[in-house]
Amino acid sequence: MGIKREKSDSSFTSVMALIQKCQHNIPERYVLPPFQRPNPSRVDQISNNHPVIDLSKMNHPAHRSRIINEVRKACNQLGYFQVINHGIPTSVMKDALDAAEDFFNLPSDEKTRFASTDVHEPVRYGTSVNHGTDKVFYWRDFIKHYANPISDWIHLWPSNPPTYKEKMGNYAKAMQVLQKQLMEVVLESLGLNANYLHDDIEDGSQVMTVNCYPSCPKPDLALGMPPHTDFGTITILNQSHQGLEIMDRDKKWHPVPFIQGALIVQLGDQLEVISNGRYKSVPHRAILNMQRKRFSIASLHSMHIEKKVGPAPELVDEQHPVAYREGSFAGFLDYISDKSISKGKYIDTLKIT
Ligand SMILES: O=C(O)CCC(=O)C(=O)O
């Protein structure tokens, strides 16, 4: 691929280590410029317009057409929705969050063996978004690992805590099944055949991003993650507590309500490209709180890393000319390898203006 690899760098202080030392304040490098801070007065606290879609009886024709209509409405309006009755056992969701917590509670040297600033690494532990390139730091520690097909990757995942592979592995497999079902519904909602790109979706890439946001003494000055959109087709998010905010089309932020047992589905840039811009990826960010640590697990799905994808031909016509060039997950990784995600977006390089 001709990629310039950065040297792995494990010299950073995790937020988990930092909170032992600073209980009342945060270091300067986490303080955001005023216009980037999570100003609660500019956040819509009372919106009850958050789509929650019941997936039970998804394969029953009457229910399926209702679900497709609800998905279409949510994707058009906000680019995200929550799903309930999705078939993933509560125990599988909880076990994965417990495995995340146990991992971040390990001593530093157990975690830093996975530390790297190289975004091409299939397993990577770090802090902020990329501690090698970020100017301002975000209040987050993370471990990311590839997951599909699981047999290709699981041997690279942490062996400590001892149950990590089993618990996170069961969850990753469940997410891969659910994303295939959700993609069929999303594609149908666009008027495409449910089997469109079937094999590419089946063999696609899955990146599990496991996030830890320790409680923060100054949550009004910092963020857990900056505003960004995800690269892939869809992301499925499991979380221990509320903390995600999404931006609507009027650029107003909305806290996503926490619903016990629900999963959050967000549209990514690759789906925006496939839809030829009919659907837009959803900008989102993670906010912090003073009371407790929050964990989230984002399962990011996309086509296979090298697979280039453009708009579906069925969604191109005289009124809707091709609006994006083809792009790939590999192209995205090359794009972000030397720049912060808040500095520019790969999808903007694909737009035909
Ligand atoms: O933790 C969250 O709510 C958001 C996580 C996220 O955006 C990500 O991992 O890309």
The ligand as a Gaussian input file, in Angstrom:
#p B3LYP/6-31G(d) Opt

LIG

0 1
 O      -18.669000       6.527000      23.370000
 C      -19.440000       7.072000      22.612000
 O      -20.576000       7.414000      22.931000
 C      -19.007000       7.384000      21.192000
 C      -17.884000       6.516000      20.708000
 C      -17.434000       6.862000      19.328000
 O      -17.900000       7.793000      18.715000
 C      -16.388000       6.053000      18.685000
 O      -15.836000       5.139000      19.307000
 O      -16.097000       6.343000      17.497000

